[in-house]
């Protein structure tokens, strides 16, 4: 008999205030964990991310902003477009995998910036995958907020309701935002065109319907 995987979207909750999300062929609970956390945010969302391109997650952040939630994202200016898709391997444009999300955030007046390395001219990256929500909930793990990570890769993500932990992580976010950020106000015409192209390639590749 052929193997027929059962898709699981509900995160595990081993004890109160702690939830575990996973991504794999039979798991989609990491995505559910992120979307639920954003949907339940009431005051603030601070994120430091290597990559973000998952349309539902991007839209959830936009909708949070219009609910009155203060949304702020610091992203890596990753120039390896192959991280988004192998077809883009030779397209070395700074921030390419994140441009579609950045454009959406800018259109909706969401605070977003590029991470500036502490040591210039090095290969230092912002490789974090962290969110602090309402200064009391932390999401942290291996999971980029991308189509590949949330729909294809094997990933782990945990959500922890712990105010002291959230306070410490938010302090690190604040320090990076104040001292290691390149301000983003707009994309140029080439970047906007590239953002559209990258997103279309990703959507076609993964054939995702939200």
N, C-alpha and C positions, 0 to 999 in steps of 0.2 A: 504494500500500500504506500502511495506517495506521501511524503511528509507535507503536512498542511499546517504551517505555523499559525498560532493564535496571537493576534496583535494585542498587546497590553499597553494601555495608555495611562492607567492610574498609577501614580507614584506610590511606593511602599512607605509606610509610616511605622517604623519599629517602636517609637515612643513619641509622646506629645512634643510638638515643636521641632521635630526632625523628620524630614522626608528625603527619600532617595529616588532620583530619576535616572533612567538608563536609556541608551539608544542602541538599537541593533535591529536586525530583520524582524524580530518578534516583539521589539520594545519601542515604544514611542513616548515613554513616560518622562524623559528629560524635557522634551518639547512641551508636554502638558504642564510640567512643573514650572517652567519659565512663563508660559502664558498665564497660568493661574496667579502666579506671584505678581505679574504686571497688572493683571485685571483687578487684583485686590488691593493694589497700592492706593493709599489715600493722601499722602503728603509729598513724598519724594522718592525718586529713583536715581541712584548714582551708579554708573557702570564704568568699569575699565575692561576693555575687550581687545583681543587680537584681531578678530574678524567678526563681522555681522552682515548677513545678506538674506536671512530667512524672511520672506515677505510677511508672514503672519506675525512674527515677533516685531518687525519694524512697525507694522501697522498698529500693533498693540501698544507700543511706546507712543506713537502719535496720538492714539485715542486717550491714553493716560494723560497726556499733556492737556487735551481738551476737557478732561474731567477736573482740571485744576491741579494736577500733580506736577511738581517741579522735576523735570527730567534733564539729566546731564550725562553725556557720554564722552569719555576719552578713548580714542581709538589709535591703534598702531598704523603708521603710514607705510604699511607693508607694500613693497614694490614687486612682489613675486605673484604675478597674476595667475601663475599655474596653481597657486593655492586654491583659486576659485574653480579652475578647470584646465586640464592639460592643453586644450586648444590655445590657451592664452599664455603658454609657457614663455614665448619669446617677447611678450609684450611687457616690458619693464617700465611701468608707470607707477609713480608713488601713489599708494593708497588705492590702487585699482580694484581689489576685491571689495573694498568698503565704500566705493564711490556711490553706488546706487542707494545704499542706506543713508549716506551722508546727504545726498541731494534731497531725499525725502524729509530728513530732519530739518534741513535748512529751509525748505519750502514751508515748513510748519513752525518755524521760529523756535526750534529746540536747540538748546546749548550743546554744541559738539565741537571737539577739538582734536588735533593730532598730538600724539605724545612726542615730546622732545627728549632724546637721550640725555642722560646725565653726563656722559662722556661723548662729546661730538666726534664725528668721524670714526665711530666704532660700529660694530654690527649689533649693538644693543637694541632689543625690541621690547615693546610692551606685549608680553606674552600672557598677561593675566586674563582670566575668565571669571570676573567677579561682579556681583551686583549687591548693593545695599539698598534695602527698601524700607522706607518709613523709619529709618535709623534704629531698626530693631530686628530686621530679617536679613540674613546673608545667604546668597547663592554662590557657590564656588565649586569648581571641579575642572575636568579636562575639556569641557564642552564649549567650543566656539558656537556662537549663535548663527550658524550657517546651515544651508540646506544639506551639505555633506555631513556635518557633524550630527545634526538632529534627525536625519532620515537614513543615513547610510553607515556611518562609522560606528564602532563600538566605543561608547563614551559613558562617563559617570558624572553625575551632578548631585550635590546635596544642598538642601535648604535647611537652615538652622535659625530658629527664633531665639535670639540671645542678644540682649541689648548691649552688654559690655563688649562682646565680640564685634557687633555691628559698629559700635562707637570707635573701636580701634581701627577697623578696616576703613571706615569713613574718614578718619583722620589721615590715613595714608592716601586715600583718594583726593582729599582736599589739598594735601601737600603737592601731589602731582599736578592737580588742576591749577594751583597758584604758581608753581615754579617750573613745571616741565610740560607746558602746553603751548602749541602753536594755534592761535585763534583762527577759527574758520567762519567766514562771513558768506562766502559764495564759491561756486565752482566756475571755472572758465568754460567756454563753449566746448573745447575738446574734452574736458573732464566730464561734462554733462552728456556728451555723445557716447563716451566710453562707458559711463554709468549705465546708460540705457542698453548698450550692446552686451555688457557683462551680465546684466540681469536677465536679458532674453536668452542668452546662452545657458545660464543656470536653470531657468524655468523649463527650457526645452529638454535639457539633459535629465533633470529629475522628474519632469512631467508632474509637478505638484499642483494640486488644486486645494486652495485653502477653504 
